[in-house]
Amino acid sequence: LGEALALGASHGLDRQAMLDVVSASAVASPLLGYKAASVAARDYAPAFPARLMAKDFDLILAAARRTGTPLPLAAQLGEACRAMEARGDGEADFFKIVELAGAAAGPDATGAGER
């Protein structure tokens, strides 16, 4: 979702319109339905802090290592949660992870100025 929002913003698309399209598409999920309004408003008041999500990924990955089960996507998400902590966003809601893609892509991809 974060990468889709960053790509759309870099092309001047409206954040709310992008969220409406994604929410009505095949990749929509109950979680997105629950979080879409906060993502549109960039309101990441914590329902579940990123630091706790990072801890949970650490536990999941430790369990996977015990059985030799590779979880590359879980490892990437765990690192993204750690990146949020490093940015000072450890207490923000974990869903602020969508902002990392925009931040990584540069100012034209953040959508902060909405064209």
C-alpha positions, 0 to 999 in steps of 0.5 A, a space after each residue: 500500500 505504501 509503495 502504491 501511494 508513493 507511486 501515485 503521489 509521484 504522478 500527482 494522484 490524490 491520496 484519497 482517490 488512490 485509497 478509494 480505488 485500492 479499498 474497492 479492489 481485489 487487494 482490499 482487506 478488512 484491515 485496510 477498510 479499518 485503517 483507510 481513513 487514518 491513512 488518508 488523514 495521516 493520523 497514526 495515533 497508536 491502536 497498536 504501536 510499531 515497537 510492539 509489532 517489531 517485537 512480535 516479528 522478532 518472536 515470529 522470526 525466532 520461532 521460524 529459525 528454530 524449525 528452519 522455516 524461511 520467512 523473508 517477507 516477515 523479516 522485511 516487515 520486521 526490519 521496516 518496523 525497526 526502521 520506524 523505531 529508528 525514525 522515532 515512530 516506535 509509538 506510532 501505529 504500526 500502519 504508519 509503515 505505509 509512509 516509509 515507501 514515500 519517505 524512501 522515494 523522496 519528496 515527490 512521492 510523499 503526497 504531502 503537498 497533494 497536487 
